[in-house]
Amino acid sequence: MAITAGLHGPGGFGKTTLARFAVAQSKVRERFPGGIWFITIGRGVRGRAGVAAKVATEMVRITGVECTAGDDPEQAGVQLGKLLAAMPQTLLVIDDVWEAEQLRPFLMGAERRCVRLITTRNASVLPAHASRITVDRMTYAQAQLALTKGLPHVPEQVVIDDLVEATGRWALLLRIANRVLSEQLSTGADANEVGRRLLHRLRVHGPAASDPQKDFNLDDTDERNRAVRASLAAATELLPPDGGARFAELGVFAEDEAVPITLVARLWEGAAGLDETTARSLCRQMADLSLLSLDSSVPGGTVALHDVIRDHLRAELSARLWAVNRAFLDTLTSAGEGGPDWWTTRCGYLRDFLIAHLVDGDRTPDAVALATDFRWVSMRLHHHGPTAPLRDLALVPHADAAILASHLERAAHLMTPTTPPQALDAVLRSRVPGGAAWLAAADSALSRPALIDRWSPPDLPSSALLRTLTHQAPVEEMAFSLDGTRLATIDISGRVRVWDALSGAQVGELPRHSRMKELAFGNDGAHLLTVDGDGIVDGWDLTTGSELNQFFPGKCRAAAFSADGSRLFTALEDGVVTTWDTATGASLNEFQTPVSSSGRLLVSQDGTTLVFSRRGGMRSYYCDADTGSNLKTLQGRPVAVTADGAHVATVQGGSVSIWSTSSSVRLQELRDCLDVTVAAFNADGTALATGNHEGVVEVWDLATRTRARRFHHGSLCSSLGFSADGLRLTSASMDKTVRIWDLATSSVQPQEAPVGVAAVSTDGSRIATVSREGFSVWDSTSGVQVQRFARGDGSAGQELWFTPPLYGDPADLLSAAFTATGIHFAAAADRQTVGVWDAAGTLLVQLACAGPLEKVELSPPGDLLATVDRQGTVGVWDIASGMQIHQFPHHRSRRIVFSPDGSRLATAGTLVWDTASGVQVSHVAHHSARAWALAFTPDNGRLAVVDGSVGFRVVDIATESVIHRFRGTRVRAAAFSSDGKYLAGAGGDTIFVWDATTGELLTSMRADSDLESVIWHPDSRALFAGGRGLLGYEFTV
């Protein structure tokens, strides 16, 4: 068998039967110790959400692992492929595929470990490399065997010949005809008479009714439908009275799905008053006539309808469809099997298809109410991830459903399984806004302990966010095809993926054999060019995934492709720039530049202008891309060049400059652009997008020199690109996502700079935070900012004169504490001086330090200040006297933390000092140079320590023994509650809360920004975290 094989042909011709027969053979089973897994797709699995939900369901069934890919079917497929690659040899039988998008996720990865066998009616969905086997109508000999299999007596040959002809040698109809003959012959009837009666029915009601001499054309839809109608009528006549009506009512159920017989019994109870015993007997009779499939191996038994038969039954029901569905739902409700609290149902079929039954039953208001109920969404989210509720919402034609779906889709990347699992409900409540009914249902459904928003999170995504493309590693580079229809991305592992730029669907992935660094599409968009870390250039056919050509231009410092991929520019260590023909690998041109160790190469889309810079330098150069002539110099680091090469954007300090390449004149300067990492012009050069270290993406209207848009992309922005029509912007980030933004939506999100939570007042009413912009004081109940001290020269009110650090976190040189007389702020007034101010902005004291400052920290009571200089020397200062009272020796780490009462100070990571005497009292992690302290317990007896080698732990200060160890948990900040019962940690996008005594993880919460700080309310019933703005949570137990 080939790595991938496909059985294709019309419905009902036996593709599934043939596949089941093949995999049931002992020799086949022996080849696959990892198991043979039958996956039925079906026509109903539609859209990204539906496909992703199907992948998630099968992933759990096959591997036991929950899907973490959100609503992205391609990412779900990648995760499934990784899991399959770790299993013994496995066979996936992917049955009844209708569309290529349904199949693609199941083909990803595990090429050496997993064989795929596909059945489909549409041969075009099969991958190009698949072996193809056509399953058409049976041969005459096969049809005769199928018709007469197991019969006690066989009709005469002429009757058999006529029956074979009447069924069109269609496997589905032959099976039904066989069952009708068998049932009649089991009573002792004459085989010829039975055969003639069946033949008469097929001829009168089947395709031959209008023209007995005409051959049965299976490609004609009408003829096939008449053949199905005649065959089913012949079979249902053998059922008990009204059995045909009961059979038709099965059309309300989903096709090719295992429907519990208990649900069938409820259906017939509502329609005709049948009890379960009678219903089971009737199901058995229908199965004996091959009208349905019955599986008695599962508890309670299930039945399933072939899609051809189900389509016929729904057509027969027609106008009665809504009434039958409604009676079915009424019976379920009266029997107490879920309704109206349907989220409590344990029936998997109802969880997956109840919304469809409500819609089909003309109960759209009920469907809207259920699909938008927090408890239903939560239940679906826990069982199948965000794709399941999104699929439900797509079935409901209502504005409320559309609004909820948009919120859920924007937050889908945060809706993966949590630890503990019940914390996911709190994340859902936090990240998906809703009205009073939504919040009331959420609060009634939440399991405790839980973290519940005190106010709306400041890092909710913009309404302009169209889609999030999730990766498994931070994304470094992107490239668009010339027509803008495709997008290629590279993550830091070197993995290259290709996406449909409009829908966000992954449409390809390159084989991984080296880490890719640069990429570009070919002129036709059908092939991709890549440069790996060794300087090897490859051309790839995106249709087949095969390598087209390869050449080695040499190890280069920087590389850039022309927009159409026809040329590659490389810069060597010595400043030589070479132009290469990517089709032949030939060198086209070479010239010397004055820049060694090139850090960046940019080429305009028209290929006329080359821009480059020295690595780490703040000067840009540009020249003619072909000859190197007309070399000119600009100030700043280059970040973008217009398509026609007429303008170049550079970054220096906190501003972006736009330069004319014809005159080398600065045309304009965009100020207040801090820490810009990337930029991109739109196609006509009228707009510039910038992305910075904090993930802030801004779009500037260059005609008016104003910000037209501002978005927040969770973490450092690594790449930007406009769509060809300029209506969408795509940003890549180190948060492992690519986000696609709608520029037609007017959205200038508030500038929420990353903040660090510094202190909480003793009564818990106020929170103090620090950021690059200064200090802020917030109301702890509402999250409203009540006071702000901006960085300035001190000449204006509410300004403090302080200096941001040359590198690192701006909060390192800012600190705050609530003292007995009010809030105090400490900041580096210059490189070697610390100032302390009160709430009125009055300078209380200035402290002169010996060396350049890297860290300042006020003690929680506000009476002491600790400083760390560049040499690692720690000074402890008395604020009242302005005197340094202790100086601790040189250490590597600038991290310091005070105990809650200020009597202890942890320095150099894990040295603990008595601040009154200056005596070292402990060294809690003396075996690790990478450890640092995060928080003391209220009694100063224990210390939370993070260690790069062994993870997060709690250590007893007196004995230096480990009390709790939290392996696999990455945190950047921690805090013990005031009552000592709980420990909170923050790291990445997650907040954790543990029981401080047992070490049990009690709950968690996710944000959409990097979290660097956390602090408890004095009553231990709320906590606050610093991310993109201040986040506040009630801790309910």
N, C-alpha and C positions, 0 to 999 in steps of 0.2 A: 504494500500500500504506500502511496506517495505521502509526503509530509502533509499535504493538503489535498483532499479529493472531494469532488462535488457530484452529487446525484441530482440531475435536473430533468424536469418534465412537467406536464400539466398536473393539476390537482386530482387526487384520487387514483393515480396510476400506480401507486405502490412504492413510492420512494421511501417513505417512513418504514413500511413493512420490510422492504429490502434491507434498509440500514439496520433495523432491529435484528433481522435474521443474521446479517453478517457479524455483528458484534456479539451475538450469542454463541458463536462457535468457540469451542474450547481453545483452539490454537490462537484465536484472536485474544481471548481473555488472558492467556498465559503471557502474551507480549506486553501487557499493560498492568504491571503490579500496582501502579498508582490509581487504577480504576478506570472504568468506562462510564462516562457521565453524559446522560442524554439531556440536552437543553432544547426545549421547545420554544421557539420565538413567536411565530404567529403574526397575523396582520395587525393585531391590536397594539403591538409594541411600537409606538410611533414617537417621533420627536426626541430631542436630546434627553429630556427628563425621563421619558419612558424607557429609552435604551439604557441609560445609566442605572435606572432602578432595576432593570432586568439583570444587568451585569452584577450589581450589588447583591441581589438575591442569590444568584448562582455562585458568587464568590463565597458567601457564607456556607452554602450547601456543600461545596466541593472542598473548601480549605478550612472552614470554621473561623475565618478571619473577617472582621467587619470591614466594609469598604470605607476608605477615608478620602475619597475623591470628590465628594459633594455631588453636584449635578453634571459633572463632566464625564461623558461616556468614554472618551479616549483615555483620560487619566485613570478611570476605573479599570479599563482594559490593560493599561500599563501595570497597575498594581496586581491584577489577576495574573498577568504574564509572569511577573516576578515570583509570585507564589507557586505557579505551576512549574517554573524552572527549578524550584527547590524540591519538588516532589519526584518520586520515581516516574518512569515512563507512563504517560497518561493519554487517554483517547477522549476527545470531546466530540460528541455527535451533535451538531448544531442543526436542528431540524426546523423546517418550514420557514426559511428566511425569505423575506419579501423585498427588502431594500438593502443596499450596500451599507448604509449607516447602522443597520441592525447587526451586521456581521463584523464590521471593522474592529470593534473592541475585543472580540473573541479571538482575533488573529494576531494580537500583539504579543511579542516575546515568546520565550520558551520554545524556540524553534527546534532545539535538539531534544527536548523532553516531552513535547506534546504533539500528537497527531490530531488533525482536524478532519472530520467527515461532515460534509454539508449537504443538506437537501434543500432544494429551492425550485420554484417554478420559473424563476428568472435567471437564466444562465449568465447574464451580464453582471450579476452581483459577485460572481466567483472571482477570486484573485487570478491574475494572469498566469501564475505558475501552477495553478491547481490542475490536477488530472480530472478530466470531465467524463462523466458516464451518463448517457441519455437513457432515461426511463420513460419509454413511450408506451403505447397500447401493447398488450400482450400479443405474442404470436398465437396462431390458431391452436397449436398444441398446448401452450401454456394456458390459454383461456379454457380449453376443454378440461384440463386437469383441475383448474380452479373451480369450474362450474360443478364438476362431479365429485369433488373431494369428499370422502366420508359418507357418501350416499349409500343406503342399504340396497337400493335398486337403481339402475341407470336407465333413463329413457332411450328409445331407439335413436340411432345415429342421426337420422334426419331431423329429429326434434332437438338434439344437442346442437347440431349445426345451425339451426334457425335461432336458438337461444343465444349462442355465441355471437351471431350476427346482430341480434337485437340489442345486445348489451354493448356493442361496439368494441368488444374485447377490452373494456374498461374495468380495471381491477376492482374498483369500489362497487360497481353494479354487479359484477360477477359474484362477489362475496355475498351481497344481499340476495341475489337469485339462488345461490347455493343454500343459504340458510332457509329461504322460503321452501325450496324443494325438500330439504331435510326435515323440516317441521311437518310438512304434509305427509311425506313418506313414512315418518315414524308412526303414523296411525294405521298403516297398512294399505294406503291408497295406491292406485295403479300409477306407476312412474310415467307412463306415456300420457295419461289423462292429466296428471298434475303438471307435467311439462307443457302440454298444449294450453291449459288454462293460463299458466304464467305467460306463455308466448303471446296469447291473445291480448292480455292486458298490456304487455309491453308494446304490441303493435298498435293497439287502439289509442293508447295514451302517450306513447313514446314518440321519438323523432320520425318513425315510419308512418305515423297516422295519416299524414297528408300525401305521401308518395311511397308506397310499400317497396317500390323498386329502387328507391334512392339509397345510396350508401349512407351510413351514419357518420356524419362529419363531427369529430370531437373538437375541432377548432371553432365550431360555430356555437356561440354562447347559448342561443335559443334552443338549439338541438340538444345540447348537454343538459339544460334545465329541464326540458321535457323528458329526457331519459331518466334523470334523477327523480322527477315527480312520479313517473310511471313505476319505477322500481320501488320507491318508498311506499306508494299506494298498495302495491302487491304485498309488501311486507306488513304494513299496518292493518290490512284486512284480517290478518291472522291474530291480531291482538284482541283482548276482551272488548266488549262494547265500550265505546268512547275512548278506546286506547289510542286511536289516531289523534284525537283532540289533545289527549295528555302528552303525546309525543310532540305535537306542534308547539305546546307550551314550553317545552325545553329550549326553544329558540331564544328565550329571554336571557339565557346564561351565555357567558363568554365562550368563544370558540377555542377548542383544543386545550381547555383548562380543566383541571381535576375539580369537579363539583361534588362536595360531600352529599351522599344520598340523603342525609338528614335534611339538607336544604331542598332537595327535590321533593321530599315528603311534605315540607312546608308549602312548597309551590302548589302541589296537587291538593293539599288540605284546603288552601284558600280558594282554589279553582273549582274543586269538585267534592270536597269533604272526605278525601281518602285518608286513611290512617297510615302510619309508617309501615306496618306489616304488608298492607296491600301495595304500597308504593314500592317497597323493596321487591316484591314479587313481580310487579310490572317492569321494573328496571331489568330484572333477570331475563324476562321474556324479550325485551327490546334488545338486550345484548345477544341473546341467542339468535336473533334475526339480523345481527350485525348492523342494527340501527344506531348503536352507540357502543363505546368501550366501557367495560366495567372492571374496576380494580378492587378486588376484595383483600389484597395484601396489606392495605393501609387500614388503620383503625376506623371503623364505621363504614368503610367502603366509599369509593368515588366513581363517578361516571364522567365521560368526556365525549363531546360531539366533534366529528370531522368538520372542518370549516365549510366544505361543500354542502354537507347536510344542514349545518346550522344556518347558512345563508338561505337555503330553501325554506327552512322553518320560519325564519323571520319574515320572509316574503309572504308565507302563508298566513302568519299572524297579522301582518300589515296594520290595519287600523286598530286591532285588538292589543297591540303590543303594550301600549301604555296601561291598559286595564289589567292585563295579566301581571305586569310588573307591580302595579299598585296593590293588587290582591296579595301578591307574594310578600311585599313589605309589611302590609297590615298584619298578616299572619305571623311574621317574625316578631313584630312588635308585641302583639298580644301574647305570644309565647314567652316573652321576656328574654329574647335571644339577642339583645343589644339595644334596640331602639327604646326611647329616643337617645339614650346615652351610648351611641354606637361605638364610641372609642373604647368601651369595655369589652367588646367582642373578642373572643379567642379564635374565631374562625378566620383563617388566612384568606379564604376566598372572599369573604365579606369585606375584610380590610382592603383588599385590592380592587374590588369591583362594586362596592356599595354605592359610591357616588354615581357610577354609570347607571346602576339600576334606578336611582332616584331621578336622574335626568330622563331616562327612558320611560319612567312612570309618571312623567309630567309633574314632577314635584321639584321644580327648579328652586323655589324658595327654600325648601328643606335641604336641597343639595348645597345651596350657597351657605346656609347657616352652618351646616356640618363641615364643609370644606374649609370654612374660615374660622372654625372654632379652635381655640388654642389646644384643647385637649385632643381633638382629632389630629391636628397637625403634629403635635408632640408624639402621639402614638405612631403615626406613619414615619416620622423622623427617626424614632428609635428602632423601628423594624427595618427600614429600607433607605435611610438617609434622606437628604433634601429632595432627591428626584421624585420620591413617592408623593409627598404633598403637592409638589409642583405639577405633577401629572394630574392629580385630582383637580387642582385649581384650573388647569387648562380645559377641563371638561365643562366647566360652569360658566355660562355666558353672562357674567355680571361684573360691574365695575369694582365692587368690593373684592371680588376674587382676583381681578387683574392687579389691583393695588397691592394686595397681600403677596401675590406672586412676584411682583417687582421687588418688594422689600426682601422677600425670602431669597430670591435669586442673587441679589447683591450681597447678601450675608452668607451664601451657601458655603463659601470656603471656611467659615467658622463653625459650620454645623456638622462637623465630623464627630465621631464618638468621643466622649469625654471620660476622664477618670476622676471621681467615680461616675458611673453611667448616668445617674439621676441629675447630675449637674448640667446636663445638656438642656434640660427644661429652663433653667435659669438663664443660660446663654440665649436660648430662643426668645425668652421674655425681654432680655436686654437688647438684642441686636435687631429684632423685628418689631417696629413700632405698631401700635394698635390702639383702638379706642377703649372706652371704659369696659365694655363687655369682654374684650380680649384680655385686658389686664385682670379683671375679676376672675375669669376662668383660669388664667395663669396662676394667680395666687392660690386658688383652691386646689390646683393640681400639683404645685411644687412640693417635692419631698424636702424635708429638713434634715440636717442643716443646709442652708442655701445662702447665696449672696444675691441680693435684690437691689436693683438700681435705686439710688436716692434721687437721682435726676437723670434726664436723658443723656446718654453718653456723648461727649463732644466729638468723638471720632467715628460717628456714623457716616457711611459712605454718601457721596453726593448722588442726587437723583440723575445726574448725567452718566453715571456708571452703567454701561450697557452689559458688560460681561467680564468675568474674571477667568483667566486661563491659568489653571494651577499646574505647577511643576514640582518635581521632587527635590530640587536644589535651587539656590539663587540664580536668577537669570542675568546673563552678562550682556548679550548682544541680540539685536533684531535686524531683520531686513525685509523689505516689501518687494514684491514683484512689480514690474514697471506699470502694470495695469491696476495695481493695488488690490487684487483679488486674493493674493496669498501672502502669508506672513511666515517667516522662518525665525526660530529662536535658538539660542545656545545657552545652556546653563553652565555653571562653573565646573560640572563634571565633564563637560565637553559634549553633552548629548544634544543632538540637533533634531528639532521637530518642525513640521510644516503644518500650518493651520489655514483654514478658510477664514480670511480676514473679516468677512461680513458676519458669518454665523458663529465663529469661534470654534468650529469643529476641527479636531485634529485630522488631517488627511494624509499624513505620512511621517515617517521617521527614518533617519539614516542609520545604517549599521554602525555600531560603536567599535572602533578599533584604535582610536586615538583621540586626544582631547582637541576639539575644534576651537579656533580662536576668532576667525573672521568668516563671513559668508556673504553671498550675493546670488540673486536669481539671474538666470540667463535671460536673453532678450524676449524669448517666447514664454517665459514663466514655467516651462516644462522641465527645466533642469536647474540644478543648484551647484554653485561653486563654493568650496570651503578651503580654508588654510588651517592646518593643525599646528600644535605647539612646536613641532619639529621643522615647520616651514614647508611641508608637503602640501601641494595643491591637488585637489580632487574635483572632478566633475561627476555629477550624479544625475541619473534619469529618475525623475520623481514618479513616473508612472510605474516603473518596475522596481525601483529602489536599488538598481544595479549601478556599479561604478562605470563611467564612460571613459575617462582618461585620467592620467596622473602625471605630474612632473614635479621636480624639486628645484626651486629657484635658489635654495640656500637658506641657512638660518638667518632670519631677519629680526630686527628690533620692532618694526611696525609694518603693517600691510593694510591696503585698502583696495577694494574692487571699484571699477567703474560701474555706473548704474545698471548697464545692460550685461555686466559680467564678462564682457569680451576682453577686458584688460585688467591686469593686476599690477599695482604699484607696491614695491617693497623698499624699505630703508634699512641699510646695514649699519653696523656699529660705527663705521668710519664716515658715515654721512652720504654714501653713494645711494642714489635712488635709481631703481631699474623698473622699466615698464615691460610687462610680459603679455604675450598673446595666450590667453587661457585655453584656446582650442588646440594649439600646437605645442605650447610650452616654450616657444621661441622668444628670445629677448628682442624687444623692439627698439629699445633706446636705454641709455644710461647717462646719468650726469651726476656731478659732484655738488653737494650742498655744504654750507659751512656748519651744519648741525650734526654733531655726533650723538650717539645714544638717543635716537629719535623716540619720543614718547607717544606721538599721535600723528596719524596721517589721515587727511580728509581730501576727498576729490569731489568736485562739483558734478551734478548729474549729467551735464553736457560734456563732461570729460575735459574741459579746457583749463581748469584751475586746480592746482595742488596746494594744500595747506598743511604745514607740519610744524613741530616744535621739539625742543630738547626735553628729554624726560626730566620732570620736576622743575622745568624752567617756566618763566613768566613772560616769554617773548615768542611771538608767532612769526612765521615766514610763509610767504606764498609766491608762486611762480607759475609759469606756463607748464602745464602738465606733460606736454610732449618733449619739450626741449630743456626745461629748467631755466629758461631765460626770464628776464624781467623780475628778478628776485627782489622782493620788498619785505620790510620788517614792520610788525605791529606790536603794540603793547598788549600783554595778557596771554592767557592760555587759550588756544583755539578750541571751540566747541561746536561750530556749525558753519556751513557755507551754503549760499543759495544755489538753486538748480542751475542758474546761468553763470555762476561764479562771480557775480557782480558785487556781492557783499559777503563779509566774513564776520562772525560773532566771536568775541573773545571775552574771557572772564578774568577779572583782577579785583582782589578785595571783595567788597560786597556789591559790585556792579557788573553789568554786562554791556560791552561796547559793540556798536555796529559800525563797521568800516567799509569804505568804498575801495574796491581793489583797483579801480582805475586811477585814483588819486592818492590812496593811502591816508585819506582824511577820515577822522572819526565823525560819523554822521549824527549819531545820538548815543546817549548813555542811559541805560535803564538802572536806576538805583534801587537799593534795598533788595538786592538779589543775593542772599547769603548762602554760602556753601554750595554754589551751583556745580553739579557734577556732569550734566549733559544738557544739550540743547538741540533743537531742530527747527529749520525754516519750513513753512508750508511751500506748496509748489510754485506760487507766484512771488514768494518773498515778502508778502505783506504782513505775515504774522510769524512770531517766534515763540516756541515753547521751550521752557526751561524746567529742569528737575534738579532737586538739591539733595543734600546728604540726609535730610530729615524726611524725604519722600514727598515734599511739596512740589506739585506740578502747576506751573503758571503759563498761561497763554497771553502774549502781549500783542496788542494792536499797534503796529509800528507807525501807522499814519498818525495816530493820536498819542502814542507813547503811554498808553494806559493798559492796565491789566484787564483783559476781557474775560478771563476764566481763571479759577483757582480750584485745584482738586488736591486731595490728599491720598497718596499711595503709600501705605503702611510703613515703608522703610526706604533706605537709600535708593534713589532712582538711578538706574544704570544705563538706560537707553530710551530714546523717544523717537516717534515717527508719526507724521501725518498721513492720512489716507490720501489717495490720488485726488479726490474731489474736495479735500480739506474739511470734510464734515465730521471726521472722527480723528481722535488722537489716541495713540497706543503708547503706553508706558510700561517699562520693565523695571523690576525691583529686586533687591536682595531679599525680599520677603517671600521669594519663590513663586511670585505671580507675575502675570502680564495682565494689564487692565486696559479695556477699550472704553473710551469716553465719547459721549455724544456732544459735539461742539455746538449743535443747534440749540441745546438746552442752556439757557442763561444760568450760570452757576459760578458765583465767586464765593467759595466757602470761606468762612471766617478764618483768619490766620491763627490757628491753634498751634503755637510752638510747643515742642516737647518740654514738659515741666517735671521738676523733681519735688516730691512732697518733703518739706523740711521739718515742719513742726505742727503740733496741734495744741490749742490753748487748754489750760487745765480744766475749764468747764466744758470743753468740747465744742464750743460755738464757732470757733474760727480755725481755719487751716491756712498755713503759710506755705507758699511754693516758691521755687526759684527757677529761672530760665535764662536763656541768653539775653532776654529783654529786660530782666530785672527781677523784682520781688512782687508777689501778689498775695493778698489776703482774701479769703473766700468764706462765705457763710456755709457752715458745714451741713446745714439742713437742705438748703436750696441749690447749692453749688454756684451761687451768684458771686461775682467778684465785687468786693466791697472797698478795696483799697489797692492801689498799684504804685510801685516805685520804679520808674523807668530808669534805664541807664542814661546818664547825661553828664553835663559839667557842673551840676549842682546849682546853676543859676536860676532855674525855674522850680516852682513848687512840685513836690512829689517826684523829684529827681535825685538820684544818687550818683556820685562820681566813682565809677569802678571800671576796672580794666578786664576785658575778657581774656581767657588764656590763649596762648599762641596755638595750642592744639589740645585735643581731649575735650571732655565734657565741660561746657561753660559753667555748669553748676558746681564744679570743683572749687571755684573761687568765690562761691556765694553760700551763705548759711543764714539760718534764722532760728530764733528761739523765743518762746513766750516766757517772760520773766514776771516777777511779782509786780513790776511797774508797767508792764505792757510788752509789746513785741519789740525785739531788737533784731537788727540785721547786721551781718558782717560781710564784707567784700574787700577784694584787693583793690585799693585805690590806685596803686601802680604796681610795678613788678615786685617791689620789696616792701610795700606798706599795706597794712590792713586797717580799714576803717570800720567802726561800729556805730550804727545810727539807731535812734529810737523811732517810734511810730510817727512822730511829727517831722521826721527827716533831719533831726538835729544830730550833728556829729558828736558822739560821746567821747570817743577816744581814737587815737591813731597809734598803731604799733609798728615799729620799724623792725623788719626781719633781716637776717644776715644775707640771705641769698634769694634768687628768683623763686617766687611762690608757685606751688603746684596744687595745694589743697588748703582750705580753711574750714574749720568745723566748730560751731558753738556747742557747748554742752546743753542738754535739755533745760536745766534751770537758768541758763544764760549767764552764769557767773564766770565761766572759763572759756577760753578759745584755744584750739589746737591748730597749729600750722605745720605744713610739710614743704620744705624747699626742694629745689631740683636735685640736691645731693642726698635727699632722703632724710635729712635731719628733722626731727619732730620737736617743736617748741610748744610749751603749755603756758598760757598767759592768764593772769588775773585781770579781769575787765575793770574792776573798780579802781585798782592802782595803776593799771597800764603796764605792769611789770611782768617779765618772763619769770616764771617760778620753777620751770623744769626744762631741761633739754635732753632729749634721748638720742642715743648715737645713730649713726648712719644705718639706714635700712633700704632695701630695694623697693618696697611697695609704698605708694603714697596714700594708700587706703587707711583711714582711721575711723573709729567709731567710739562714742561715749556710751557708758551705761546710763539708764534712765535718770539716776540721781547725780550723775557726773562724777562719782567717786572712782570710777574705773575708766581706763582708756585702752582700747586695743589698737596696736600699731603694727606696722610691717606685716600686716596680714593677721598674725595670731599671737603677738606678744601682748600680755595684759599687765598694765601698770596701775599702781595706786596713785591717784592724782594729788592726794594730800602730801604723801611722803616722797613720791617719785620713785618708789621701789617697784621693781618687776615682781609680780606675784605668780605669773604662770606663762608657759609657752605651750599653747594647746595643740599646735600642729608643727612641732619642730622638725618632723621628718619630711615636710613638704615645703618647697620653695614657692609653690603656686597657690597656696591657700591664703584666704583673707577672711577676716571676721565681718559679720553682717549685723548681728544684733545680740544684746544681752537680755537675759530674763530679768523680770522686775526685781528679783532678789540678788542679782549679780552672780548667781551661782553657776549659770550655764551660758554658753556662747554658741550661736549659730554660725557655722563656718562653711564656706564654699571652697571646694578644692578642685582644680582642673583635672586632677588625675583620678580622684575617687568620688567626686560628686558632692552633694549637699549633706551636712550632718550637724548634729547637736553634740557638744562636748562639755563634760563637767570640768569647770575651771580648776577646782582644787585637785582632782585626781588625774586630770588630763585624759580621762577615758571617754570613749564614744558612747553616748546614751542612745542616740537614734541615727540611723543612716538611711538616706533617701536616694537610692541608686537610680540613675536614669532621669533624674529631675534636675533641670538646669534653671537656676535662679540667679538674679543679679542683685536682689534686695530681699530683706527679711525683717520681720518685726514680731515680737511677742506681745500678746494682749496684756493690758494692765493688770488683769487678775491672774496672769500666768497660765491660763488654761489652754490658750491657743497660740499657734505659730502660723504666721502668714508669710508666704514667699511670692515673689514676682519675677518672671523671666520670660523673654520672648513676648508672646501675646497673652500669657496666662497668669492668673493669680491662683495660688493654692492656699488652703487652710487645713492645718493638721491639728489633731489633739496633741498638745504639748506633753502630756503624760505618757500616752501609749504610742504616739507616733503614727496613729491611724489617719489616713487622708480623709477628711470629712466632706469637703466640697471644693469646687474650682469655678473659675469664671474666665471668659475670654474677652479680649478687646481687639480692636483693629489697628493697634499701634504697638510699638516696642515699649515695654514697661520696665522702668529703671528704679522705681522706688515704691515703698508701701509703708503705711503707718496706721495704727489703730486709734479709734476714738477712746477716750478715757473710760467709758462705760463698757468697753469690750464688746459692744453690740453693733459696731460699724467700723469699716475700714476704708481707707482712701489710697489711691494709687496714682502715680504720675505717668502719663503717657502723652498722647497728643491732646493736651488739656488735662484737667483734673477729673478723675473718675471717683465716684463715691458709691458705697454699697452698704445696705443693711445686712448684718450677719444674723440670720434667724436660726434658732436652734429648736 
